[in-house]
């Protein structure tokens, strides 16, 4: 692990920061058994979860409000979430990971053997950490998520779940939320996610 951290510290200072609307924010390295990346520690909370070898990168602020993505009447939320990414690794192939993460029936017509059939705007081909994969977009009225399934090899799959910011919802309160102290605006969240994704490396043992 120390070697992985050393390699990440060797990245130039210019590449270890992101330029946001609020100014420059430094990126710090994180290295685990299977993943290494850079992220803005001053902005995002990183939580390690043992089950499914999962990590969570999240930012929210205390703010009681109605859930803009709950289309039924429900309890108010106590936090406003503007960045939420979950990363998981599976010691199995692509289709196993899809079955573990979501309803396979919704994708049944697009599954061809051990691959997915591309359907632009819904299922797009992507490359993450140098490996081929797919980005599946689920959402309605500004509420949803992007699911990335990355085939590291036939026996390992990386899954990234990026839940859309509440600030991208169609709530009439969004203009008010954008003025709250400490909020991460959607454009800045995109910059952070892209920088994080570009720095991501995956290293499974044989």
N, C-alpha and C positions, 0 to 999 in steps of 0.2 A: 504493500500500500504506500509506503514512503516513497518508493520509486515513482509511482504514479503521480503523487503530489509534487515531487521534484520536477517531473516533466511538465506539469501544468504551471508551475511557478516560472518555468523558463519562457512562457509566453510573454510577449512584449507588453509593457505597461499600457500601450494604446489599445491592445486587444483584451485587456483585463478591466475594461470599464464600458459602460453603456451611456450614451447621451440621451437623456430624457428631457421632457419639456421643463422639468424642474432643475435640470443641471446634470452633471456627470455623477455616476454612481459606480463605485468599484465592484468588481467581480472577484469572488474568492473561490479557490478550488475545493471540490469535494471528491473523495475517492472511496469507493467501497469494493467489495470483492468482484462485482460484475460491471460496475458503472463508474465513470469519472466525468465530471463536468464543472463548469464555472457558473456561479449564480450570485445575485446581489444579496449577500447575507444581511445587509442593513435593512432590506425591504421585505424579504420573504422568510417565513418560518419553514424550516425543514424538519419533517418528522419521519423517522424510520419505523416501519411496521414489519414485524417479523413475517406474518402470513403472506405468502406469495412474493416474498422478497420485495415489498412495496416501499416506495418513498412518496411523500406528499410535499409539494411546494405550494405555499398558500400565503395570501395576504388579505386581511379584512380589517375593518375598523368597527368599534362598538357603535351600533346605531340601530335602534328599534324601528322596524318598518314592515309593511306587508310584503310577503314574498311575491315578487313580480312574475315568477315562473310557476306559481301554484295557481292554476286556473279555477280551482275550487276554493271556497272559503276555508281558510285555515288559520293557524296561529301565526302571530307576527314573528319575524326573525329578530334576533338580538344583535346580529352582526351583518354588515354589508360586505359581501365578498367580491373583490375585483380581480383576483388572480387565484386560480386553483388548478393545479396539475398533479396527477397521480401517475407514477411510473412503476411498472411491474415487470418482472422477468419470469418466464415459464421455461422449464426444462422439457418442453414439448414443441410440436410444430404449430404452424399458423392456425389451422382449423381447430385444434384443441384450445388455443388461446381465445379464439372467437367464441367457442362454446362456453368457455368459462366466464367471459365478460358480458355477453349479451344474448338476446334471443336469436338463435340461428335461423329461425323461420323467416325473419325479416330479410335475411340475406340469401336464403336458399337458392333462388334463381341465379345468383351471381357466383355461387361456389362451383368451381370446375376442378375436380380432383382435390389437390392440396393448394390450389390457388384461388384468387378472386378475379372475376371479370370486371374490368374498369367500366365505370359509368360516370362520366365527367360531372362534377358537382356533387355527386353522392359518394362514389368510390373512385378515388384518384390515386395514381401511382406516385410514390414518393421515394426519396432516398434519405435515410437517417443514419448518421454515424458511418456512412459508407456502405450501408446495406439496403437492399430493396425492400419495399413494403407498400402499405396502403394507408390512405387517410380516408376514413369514413365520417361523413358529416351528418349529424342528426340534429334537427332543430325546427322550431316554429316560433314566429313572432319574437325573434331575438333571444330566445331561450333554447339552449341545447349544448352540444359538445362536439368536439372533434376527437375521434378515436384513431390512433396510429397503431398499426400492427406491422412490426418489422421482423423480417425473417433473417435472423443472424446466421442460422444454418438450419438443417433439417430437424435438429433436436433442441433448438433454443429460439424463443420468440420474445421480443421486447414489445411491451404495450404501453402506450402513453395516452392518457385521458385528459384532455384539456377542456374543462367546463367553461362555457362562455361567461364573461363578466356580467354581473347584474346591471352594469351600466350600459350594456348593449341591448337590454330588454326594451319593450315598448311602453314601459311605465311612464306615466306623466310626471313622475317624480325625478326622472333622470337629470334634468337641468339643475335641480336642487342638490342632488347627490354629487354632481360634478364639482360643486363649490365646497364640499366638505373638506376640512383639513386632513391631510395624510392620504387622501384617496389616490389610487393609481388609475389614471385615465386609460381608456381602451387602447389608444395609439401607443402609449408608453408600455402597456402590458404586452402589446405585440412586439415591441422592440426587445423587451426582456425575454420573452419566450423564444424569439429568433436567436438571440445571443446565446441563450442556454442550449437550444437545440444544436446550434452550430458547434458548440464546444463539446457536445456529448460524445463520449467514446464507450464502446462496449467490449468487454473482454471476458468471454467464457472460457473455462478450462476444457481441455479435450477430454 
